Amino acid sequence: MNPRKYLKVYKKFLHTSFASELEYKTNILIDLITAILSLIGSIFLLSIFFQNNVSIGDWEFEEALIIQGIYTILNGITNTWFNPNLSEIVKHVREGTLDFVLLKPIDSQFFISLKKINPSGFLEIMLGLCLLLFCIKINQINLNLSFLSLSLITVTCSICILYSLWFFISTTTIWFVKTWNATEVLRSFLYVGRFPLNSFSFSLRIFFSVFIPIAFITTIPSEVFLGLSQSWKILLEIIVALVFLITSRKFWLFALKFYSSASS
């Protein structure tokens, strides 16, 4: 794999996506207003849970806002890259255009995952970052190199796990064309990631740690922000992220063996 080649191709992807979005400049303002209202609504919903409680699952409201900030960033990344690209796999398989993807002189998973970008998702990412900066201030978090490194590592691992989950479901399109409902079910489960994992019952904590790894996606990075996460949890998240990424790659290559070309 030639990194320069793929970087050049990705720059072209960015250019075409931004050019397409700027054709309708009013949409940018509408998307910004929508993202702000959505974040306000989420914070208001979170505040309702803390209305009669000082803390929930050992998390205070100011600490729980960190989870909301990380969730907002991840949701922005989903809307920027995952949703516009991975949902297109269904269309590629149904219409036979996956043939053209496989014939291109670049990796098919790279093309499938990154071809389109929804720039409006960047607005949500920026809002999430602003919320995190606010949380750092109100929680009096000490910024240092160790904190920044661990935060970057755990959030990156969260992105990898989230991508792998989406890609797993989207890849099953090669066998089952209608997988959009399954993707929506995944998004519904991920909504739970806005709340501290400790606020749920023991059985639900097990479910959201093993079957739908929400604990690794939002809670552990949030614990790192507060200096509460243990080393073994961080190491476990790194291992889980690597396993998910490698498995999703192998699953894609395995699925392609069952793909029937439109010309065959």
C-alpha positions as a Markdown table, in Angstrom:
| # | Residue | x | y | z |
|---|---|---|---|---|
| 1 | Met | 0.0 | 0.0 | 0.0 |
| 2 | Asn | 1.3 | 3.4 | -1.0 |
| 3 | Pro | 0.4 | 6.0 | 1.7 |
| 4 | Arg | 1.0 | 8.9 | -0.7 |
| 5 | Lys | -1.3 | 7.5 | -3.3 |
| 6 | Tyr | -4.1 | 7.0 | -0.8 |
| 7 | Leu | -3.6 | 10.4 | 0.7 |
| 8 | Lys | -3.9 | 12.0 | -2.7 |
| 9 | Val | -7.1 | 10.0 | -3.5 |
| 10 | Tyr | -8.6 | 11.0 | -0.1 |
| 11 | Lys | -7.9 | 14.7 | -0.8 |
| 12 | Lys | -9.9 | 14.3 | -4.0 |
| 13 | Phe | -12.7 | 12.7 | -2.0 |
| 14 | Leu | -12.6 | 15.8 | 0.4 |
| 15 | His | -12.6 | 18.2 | -2.5 |
| 16 | Thr | -15.6 | 16.7 | -4.3 |
| 17 | Ser | -17.6 | 16.3 | -1.0 |
| 18 | Phe | -17.1 | 19.9 | 0.0 |
| 19 | Ala | -17.8 | 21.2 | -3.5 |
| 20 | Ser | -21.1 | 19.4 | -3.5 |
| 21 | Glu | -22.1 | 20.6 | -0.1 |
| 22 | Leu | -21.2 | 24.3 | -0.8 |
| 23 | Glu | -23.7 | 24.2 | -3.7 |
| 24 | Tyr | -26.4 | 24.6 | -1.0 |
| 25 | Lys | -24.9 | 27.1 | 1.5 |
| 26 | Thr | -28.2 | 27.5 | 3.4 |
| 27 | Asn | -28.0 | 23.9 | 4.4 |
| 28 | Ile | -24.9 | 24.6 | 6.5 |
| 29 | Leu | -26.8 | 27.1 | 8.6 |
| 30 | Ile | -29.7 | 24.7 | 9.0 |
| 31 | Asp | -27.4 | 21.8 | 9.9 |
| 32 | Leu | -25.7 | 24.0 | 12.5 |
| 33 | Ile | -29.0 | 25.0 | 14.1 |
| 34 | Thr | -30.2 | 21.4 | 14.1 |
| 35 | Ala | -27.0 | 20.2 | 15.7 |
| 36 | Ile | -27.2 | 22.9 | 18.4 |
| 37 | Leu | -30.8 | 22.1 | 19.2 |
| 38 | Ser | -30.1 | 18.4 | 19.3 |
| 39 | Leu | -27.2 | 18.9 | 21.8 |
| 40 | Ile | -29.4 | 21.1 | 23.9 |
| 41 | Gly | -32.1 | 18.5 | 23.9 |
| 42 | Ser | -29.7 | 15.8 | 24.9 |
| 43 | Ile | -28.3 | 17.8 | 27.8 |
| 44 | Phe | -31.8 | 18.7 | 28.9 |
| 45 | Leu | -32.8 | 15.0 | 28.9 |
| 46 | Leu | -29.7 | 14.1 | 30.9 |
| 47 | Ser | -30.5 | 16.9 | 33.4 |
| 48 | Ile | -33.9 | 15.3 | 34.0 |
| 49 | Phe | -32.2 | 12.1 | 35.3 |
| 50 | Phe | -30.2 | 14.2 | 37.8 |
| 51 | Gln | -33.1 | 16.4 | 38.8 |
| 52 | Asn | -33.8 | 14.4 | 42.0 |
| 53 | Asn | -30.4 | 12.9 | 42.4 |
| 54 | Val | -27.0 | 14.4 | 43.2 |
| 55 | Ser | -25.3 | 11.5 | 41.4 |
| 56 | Ile | -26.3 | 8.4 | 39.3 |
| 57 | Gly | -24.0 | 5.4 | 39.4 |
| 58 | Asp | -21.3 | 7.5 | 41.2 |
| 59 | Trp | -21.5 | 10.0 | 38.3 |
| 60 | Glu | -22.4 | 13.7 | 39.0 |
| 61 | Phe | -24.1 | 15.8 | 36.3 |
| 62 | Glu | -20.9 | 17.7 | 35.5 |
| 63 | Glu | -19.1 | 14.4 | 35.0 |
| 64 | Ala | -21.8 | 12.9 | 32.9 |
| 65 | Leu | -21.6 | 15.8 | 30.6 |
| 66 | Ile | -18.2 | 14.4 | 29.5 |
| 67 | Ile | -20.0 | 11.3 | 28.2 |
| 68 | Gln | -22.4 | 13.5 | 26.3 |
| 69 | Gly | -19.5 | 15.4 | 24.8 |
| 70 | Ile | -17.7 | 12.2 | 23.6 |
| 71 | Tyr | -21.0 | 10.8 | 22.3 |
| 72 | Thr | -21.6 | 14.0 | 20.3 |
| 73 | Ile | -18.2 | 13.8 | 18.7 |
| 74 | Leu | -18.7 | 10.1 | 17.8 |
| 75 | Asn | -22.1 | 10.8 | 16.5 |
| 76 | Gly | -20.7 | 13.6 | 14.4 |
| 77 | Ile | -18.0 | 11.2 | 13.0 |
| 78 | Thr | -20.8 | 8.7 | 12.2 |
| 79 | Asn | -22.8 | 11.4 | 10.3 |
| 80 | Thr | -19.6 | 12.6 | 8.5 |
| 81 | Trp | -18.1 | 9.3 | 7.4 |
| 82 | Phe | -20.0 | 6.2 | 8.4 |
| 83 | Asn | -23.6 | 7.0 | 7.4 |
| 84 | Pro | -23.0 | 8.5 | 4.0 |
| 85 | Asn | -20.6 | 5.7 | 2.9 |
| 86 | Leu | -21.5 | 2.4 | 4.6 |
| 87 | Ser | -25.2 | 2.8 | 3.8 |
| 88 | Glu | -24.2 | 3.0 | 0.2 |
| 89 | Ile | -23.0 | -0.6 | 0.2 |
| 90 | Val | -26.6 | -1.7 | -0.1 |
| 91 | Lys | -27.0 | 0.4 | -3.3 |
| 92 | His | -23.7 | -0.9 | -4.7 |
| 93 | Val | -24.7 | -4.6 | -4.3 |
| 94 | Arg | -28.3 | -4.1 | -5.5 |
| 95 | Glu | -27.4 | -2.1 | -8.6 |
| 96 | Gly | -24.2 | -4.0 | -9.4 |
| 97 | Thr | -21.9 | -1.0 | -9.1 |
| 98 | Leu | -19.7 | -2.8 | -6.6 |
| 99 | Asp | -18.1 | -4.3 | -9.7 |
| 100 | Phe | -16.6 | -0.9 | -10.5 |
| 101 | Val | -15.4 | -0.5 | -7.0 |
| 102 | Leu | -13.6 | -3.8 | -7.1 |
| 103 | Leu | -12.0 | -3.0 | -10.4 |
| 104 | Lys | -10.5 | 0.3 | -9.2 |
| 105 | Pro | -6.7 | 0.2 | -8.5 |
| 106 | Ile | -7.2 | 1.0 | -4.8 |
| 107 | Asp | -8.4 | -1.0 | -1.8 |
| 108 | Ser | -12.1 | -1.6 | -2.0 |
| 109 | Gln | -12.7 | -1.2 | 1.7 |
| 110 | Phe | -10.9 | 2.2 | 1.6 |
| 111 | Phe | -13.1 | 3.3 | -1.3 |
| 112 | Ile | -16.3 | 2.0 | 0.2 |
| 113 | Ser | -15.6 | 3.6 | 3.7 |
| 114 | Leu | -14.3 | 7.0 | 2.7 |
| 115 | Lys | -15.5 | 8.1 | -0.7 |
| 116 | Lys | -18.2 | 10.4 | 0.6 |
| 117 | Ile | -18.1 | 12.9 | 3.3 |
| 118 | Asn | -21.0 | 14.8 | 4.9 |
| 119 | Pro | -19.3 | 18.1 | 5.9 |
| 120 | Ser | -22.3 | 19.1 | 8.2 |
| 121 | Gly | -21.1 | 16.3 | 10.5 |
| 122 | Phe | -18.1 | 18.4 | 11.3 |
| 123 | Leu | -20.4 | 21.0 | 13.0 |
| 124 | Glu | -21.5 | 18.3 | 15.5 |
| 125 | Ile | -17.9 | 17.3 | 16.1 |
| 126 | Met | -17.0 | 20.9 | 16.9 |
| 127 | Leu | -19.9 | 21.2 | 19.3 |
| 128 | Gly | -18.8 | 18.0 | 21.1 |
| 129 | Leu | -15.3 | 19.4 | 21.4 |
| 130 | Cys | -16.6 | 22.7 | 22.8 |
| 131 | Leu | -18.7 | 20.7 | 25.4 |
| 132 | Leu | -15.6 | 18.7 | 26.3 |
| 133 | Leu | -13.5 | 21.9 | 26.8 |
| 134 | Phe | -16.3 | 23.3 | 29.0 |
| 135 | Cys | -16.3 | 20.0 | 31.0 |
| 136 | Ile | -12.6 | 20.2 | 31.5 |
| 137 | Lys | -13.0 | 23.6 | 33.0 |
| 138 | Ile | -16.0 | 22.9 | 35.3 |
| 139 | Asn | -14.4 | 19.6 | 36.5 |
| 140 | Gln | -11.0 | 21.2 | 37.0 |
| 141 | Ile | -9.2 | 18.6 | 34.9 |
| 142 | Asn | -5.5 | 19.0 | 34.8 |
| 143 | Leu | -4.2 | 19.0 | 31.2 |
| 144 | Asn | -0.9 | 17.2 | 30.7 |
| 145 | Leu | 0.8 | 15.0 | 28.1 |
| 146 | Ser | -0.3 | 11.8 | 29.8 |
| 147 | Phe | -3.9 | 12.9 | 29.9 |
| 148 | Leu | -4.0 | 14.1 | 26.3 |
| 149 | Ser | -2.3 | 10.9 | 25.1 |
| 150 | Leu | -4.6 | 8.5 | 26.9 |
| 151 | Ser | -7.7 | 10.5 | 25.8 |
| 152 | Leu | -6.6 | 10.4 | 22.2 |
| 153 | Ile | -5.9 | 6.7 | 22.4 |
| 154 | Thr | -9.2 | 5.8 | 23.9 |
| 155 | Val | -11.3 | 8.0 | 21.7 |
| 156 | Thr | -9.5 | 6.6 | 18.6 |
| 157 | Cys | -10.2 | 3.1 | 19.8 |
| 158 | Ser | -13.9 | 4.1 | 20.3 |
| 159 | Ile | -14.0 | 5.3 | 16.7 |
| 160 | Cys | -12.4 | 2.1 | 15.5 |
| 161 | Ile | -15.0 | 0.0 | 17.4 |
| 162 | Leu | -17.9 | 2.1 | 16.1 |
| 163 | Tyr | -16.7 | 1.9 | 12.5 |
| 164 | Ser | -16.2 | -1.9 | 12.8 |
| 165 | Leu | -19.8 | -2.4 | 14.1 |
| 166 | Trp | -21.2 | -0.3 | 11.2 |
| 167 | Phe | -19.0 | -2.1 | 8.7 |
| 168 | Phe | -19.9 | -5.6 | 10.0 |
| 169 | Ile | -23.6 | -4.9 | 9.5 |
| 170 | Ser | -23.2 | -3.2 | 6.2 |
| 171 | Thr | -21.1 | -6.0 | 4.8 |
| 172 | Thr | -23.9 | -8.5 | 5.4 |
| 173 | Thr | -25.7 | -6.7 | 2.5 |
| 174 | Ile | -23.8 | -9.2 | 0.2 |
| 175 | Trp | -26.1 | -11.9 | 1.6 |
| 176 | Phe | -29.1 | -9.9 | 2.9 |
| 177 | Val | -29.9 | -6.8 | 0.8 |
| 178 | Lys | -32.1 | -5.1 | 3.4 |
| 179 | Thr | -29.8 | -4.4 | 6.3 |
| 180 | Trp | -30.8 | -0.8 | 6.9 |
| 181 | Asn | -33.2 | -1.8 | 9.7 |
| 182 | Ala | -30.3 | -3.5 | 11.5 |
| 183 | Thr | -28.2 | -0.4 | 11.3 |
| 184 | Glu | -31.0 | 1.7 | 12.8 |
| 185 | Val | -31.2 | -0.9 | 15.7 |
| 186 | Leu | -27.5 | -0.4 | 16.2 |
| 187 | Arg | -28.0 | 3.4 | 16.4 |
| 188 | Ser | -30.8 | 3.0 | 18.9 |
| 189 | Phe | -28.5 | 0.9 | 21.1 |
| 190 | Leu | -25.8 | 3.5 | 20.8 |
| 191 | Tyr | -28.1 | 6.2 | 22.1 |
| 192 | Val | -27.6 | 4.5 | 25.5 |
| 193 | Gly | -23.9 | 5.6 | 25.2 |
| 194 | Arg | -25.1 | 9.1 | 26.3 |
| 195 | Phe | -25.5 | 7.8 | 29.9 |
| 196 | Pro | -23.0 | 6.4 | 32.4 |
| 197 | Leu | -22.8 | 2.6 | 32.2 |
| 198 | Asn | -22.9 | 2.4 | 36.0 |
| 199 | Ser | -26.5 | 3.8 | 36.0 |
| 200 | Phe | -27.8 | 0.6 | 34.5 |
| 201 | Ser | -28.4 | -2.8 | 36.2 |
| 202 | Phe | -25.7 | -5.4 | 36.4 |
| 203 | Ser | -27.2 | -7.5 | 33.6 |
| 204 | Leu | -27.5 | -4.5 | 31.3 |
| 205 | Arg | -23.9 | -3.5 | 32.1 |
| 206 | Ile | -22.8 | -7.0 | 31.0 |
| 207 | Phe | -24.9 | -6.7 | 27.8 |
| 208 | Phe | -23.5 | -3.3 | 26.9 |
| 209 | Ser | -20.0 | -4.4 | 27.5 |
| 210 | Val | -19.9 | -7.8 | 25.7 |
| 211 | Phe | -22.6 | -7.8 | 23.0 |
| 212 | Ile | -22.9 | -4.1 | 22.2 |
| 213 | Pro | -19.6 | -2.7 | 23.5 |
| 214 | Ile | -20.9 | 0.7 | 24.6 |
| 215 | Ala | -18.7 | 0.6 | 27.7 |
| 216 | Phe | -15.7 | 0.8 | 25.4 |
| 217 | Ile | -17.1 | 3.5 | 23.2 |
| 218 | Thr | -18.1 | 6.2 | 25.6 |
| 219 | Thr | -17.7 | 5.2 | 29.3 |
| 220 | Ile | -14.0 | 4.3 | 29.3 |
| 221 | Pro | -12.8 | 7.4 | 27.4 |
| 222 | Ser | -14.9 | 9.5 | 29.9 |
| 223 | Glu | -13.3 | 7.8 | 32.8 |
| 224 | Val | -9.9 | 8.6 | 31.3 |
| 225 | Phe | -11.0 | 12.3 | 31.3 |
| 226 | Leu | -11.8 | 12.1 | 35.0 |
| 227 | Gly | -8.7 | 10.1 | 35.8 |
| 228 | Leu | -10.8 | 7.2 | 37.0 |
| 229 | Ser | -10.0 | 4.6 | 34.4 |
| 230 | Gln | -7.7 | 1.7 | 35.4 |
| 231 | Ser | -4.8 | 0.7 | 33.1 |
| 232 | Trp | -6.3 | -2.7 | 32.4 |
| 233 | Lys | -9.5 | -1.1 | 31.1 |
| 234 | Ile | -7.5 | 1.1 | 28.7 |
| 235 | Leu | -5.4 | -1.9 | 27.5 |
| 236 | Leu | -8.6 | -4.0 | 27.1 |
| 237 | Glu | -10.2 | -1.3 | 24.9 |
| 238 | Ile | -7.1 | -1.2 | 22.7 |
| 239 | Ile | -7.2 | -5.0 | 22.3 |
| 240 | Val | -11.0 | -4.9 | 21.6 |
| 241 | Ala | -10.5 | -2.2 | 19.0 |
| 242 | Leu | -7.7 | -4.1 | 17.2 |
| 243 | Val | -9.8 | -7.3 | 17.3 |
| 244 | Phe | -12.8 | -5.5 | 15.8 |
| 245 | Leu | -10.8 | -3.8 | 13.1 |
| 246 | Ile | -8.9 | -7.0 | 12.0 |
| 247 | Thr | -12.1 | -9.1 | 12.1 |
| 248 | Ser | -14.1 | -6.5 | 10.1 |
| 249 | Arg | -11.3 | -6.6 | 7.5 |
| 250 | Lys | -11.3 | -10.3 | 7.3 |
| 251 | Phe | -15.1 | -10.5 | 7.2 |
| 252 | Trp | -15.1 | -8.1 | 4.2 |
| 253 | Leu | -12.6 | -10.2 | 2.3 |
| 254 | Phe | -14.6 | -13.3 | 3.2 |
| 255 | Ala | -17.9 | -11.7 | 2.1 |
| 256 | Leu | -16.5 | -10.7 | -1.3 |
| 257 | Lys | -16.0 | -14.4 | -2.1 |
| 258 | Phe | -19.8 | -14.7 | -2.1 |
| 259 | Tyr | -20.5 | -11.6 | -4.1 |
| 260 | Ser | -22.0 | -12.3 | -7.5 |
| 261 | Ser | -20.8 | -9.8 | -10.1 |
| 262 | Ala | -23.5 | -8.0 | -12.1 |
| 263 | Ser | -21.7 | -9.1 | -15.3 |
| 264 | Ser | -21.4 | -12.8 | -14.3 |
